[in-house]
Amino acid sequence: MDIDLIFKIAAIGIIVSVLNQVLSRSGRDEQATMTTLAGLVVVLMMITQEIAKLFDLVKDLFHF
């Protein structure tokens, strides 16, 4: 696993957190929730790609 992935996930978390606070304070709670969900989906997609790479590596390791 590359350390850049951890930094990317942390950066997305910080950006989503700031956007969530700004939108919540301005009274746009629905957009704040959607921003949080969008950030979660982006991070889950990044992690899913890494898990797929891990499964491919295990598959190659055991010659399946």
Rosetta blueprint (number, residue, H / E / L):
1 M L
2 D L
3 I H
4 D H
5 L H
6 I H
7 F H
8 K H
9 I H
10 A H
11 A H
12 I H
13 G H
14 I H
15 I H
16 V H
17 S H
18 V H
19 L H
20 N H
21 Q H
22 V H
23 L H
24 S H
25 R H
26 S L
27 G L
28 R L
29 D H
30 E H
31 Q H
32 A H
33 T H
34 M H
35 T H
36 T H
37 L H
38 A H
39 G H
40 L H
41 V H
42 V H
43 V H
44 L H
45 M H
46 M H
47 I H
48 T H
49 Q H
50 E H
51 I H
52 A H
53 K H
54 L H
55 F H
56 D H
57 L H
58 V H
59 K H
60 D H
61 L H
62 F L
63 H L
64 F L
